[in-house]
Amino acid sequence: MMQDQSRKITYGAMMLALFTILLAGALYIPLLGSIILIFIPLPIILYRLRYDRSSTIFVALAGSILSLVVGGILLVPFAVVFGLLGFLIAESVLLGKSKLYTFMATGLFFILTGVLVYLIVALVFEINAIDSLMAMLKEMEMQFKASLANFGALPESYEKIVEEAFTMYRSAIPAIFILSVYMFAFIMVIPNFEVLRRLGHPVPKFSPFREMKLPVITIFIYGLIILLPYIMDLKPESSAFLLYVNATIILRVLLLLQGLALVQYFMYKMKLPTVATVFATIFALLFSPITTLLGILDIGVNIRAWIGKDNLK
């Protein structure tokens, strides 16, 4: 019993040291720090997969305290967030959840964290991150406008175009934030699971991307969103306009992914080499409107059933 306790403490100290080193590396090492950032939760994940919850929470809290010494008060929130994230991922593995569940939970965790940070910054420091971003974009736009004026290439309708573009950008911030968060969550989950797998821990796997299939109701929701401008007056400052812009962006991305999955499914059924699949995927991205349409058709009329026929094999 004493020996097990000693191993537990020793392993905890090792993971605590690794957690602190990764935090420091992400903070102080240029370029490489962005890669190190992905693996910050790994020590907490490894410790939780081996020992109990209370000990893992203690290690995560100790790591947050050590981060104060390494990087000052500004590093502590990052240590807390990544410590909690490591605990969340480890719990999903221990509970036997799918890789998709872990991915979605990680993305939701980052969304809630982002909203909380936004509120704290707005209430405590009286800084509106969205207004600051739009002010920065406006400054860049003014410089671009001056360059066009110098070359005599400033269109007559420039002001109207810019105003509409900025209205769209501001309205689309929630969708861009959500998509960016889930992209980061994907980048976070995949490498950590690969490390866990190589270390001998049983981790779930994603189904092949080609098997992706959105529910049929997605088409009806997309159709309703498209018809929204014809059903009601969408004023730029209204909630309906905000819903329309963000829902359109997110649904188009999902339908594009569905189209890409169909392309890869077709290449798989044709038994073509991986190189051909890569080129087909790139080609499909270049012609994204057509690929999105294929995604819609794949959901609505089940194109895969035709691909699976003997005459196409």
Steps between C-alpha positions, in 0.01 A plus 500: 500500500781738591680415176186571294459835676864582429453419130187711493682800644803450274285471189302804608820700542616393153170600338499826692850581377405408142185712520703800618769449234237486225338818629837677506587368153170620353561842656867559429592303185403682177321300227565165670293625792181472293570127452589451867170668591309201359662258745463703823200288619689173440664466848164545672341246264775247569474544875120467505513183288723349767369642829187632669307825443595678822873445446469621140320816611777561753768463230310738271467759778868465587583557133291817501688628804837419342396686186489814711874459563579414139303765315331728749133558567407508130605137453279368782171510301666300220623244752152468652333465159742237367500317833120476491514399134741217577270380776198518265669301223625234742153461653345448156758228425443325832122514452540330160365794301555518125763719341224716351356553849840607629547734204158661547547530877842661451356751254212584734747545786701750293182686396387538862851604602517755219163651593604517866828673411314745277260589782778539756704725271191707417380537860829528687726677250218670304646377171271377226702247301264520201518880486880482526514249214272711281707811576813316389328386179379854439854634532622240248213594268595869517857414400372288212267782392790747500704263282215467249458879493871548430477266200173658383318166531241595763150387384210743529298256712795424728342643818180300453692178434717551809201580720320184391816293545561629854136433592541144374835451678364620833189284470704193402734514802305237702509247212868567432573459872312169523661354187846613613446349844403161360791508259732562796323226699562257214867598487515457878334158526665314210871534599434434870300186422779383270755544780272314743460216250876470454543490878268200517178667618181380329345803329199524266533565128308718259299323233652561155417850373342347188226351721382841621123540449303798627132446587237581234358777718818699422368566148166626629671732747730630226204553268316694769807717562533575127133601482525720810584824308190445283274429798596798717685828487855436624639824633877494564459581870224241562535163675345331194781631279756376753336156498486496121868588448641261761270208420579536129877494559491200734259298283698569183817378668322183615354438153842560344646238735218266399590553135867431571401181684303392193799564273723291726235227519490486120881480475500222761236298314693544176806361685714788378837580665531743790677755281196513269273550803714790623491671160124440472447655843705808408311529171169473689607780736585724204149449367331527839155612372472181290632290789244658734225410252631142494480500879135607484421230243687240705277570799177531305515224235772269637748511211711240681246231421565561129876504549477161666342333196697229324523692174698777669748271669 
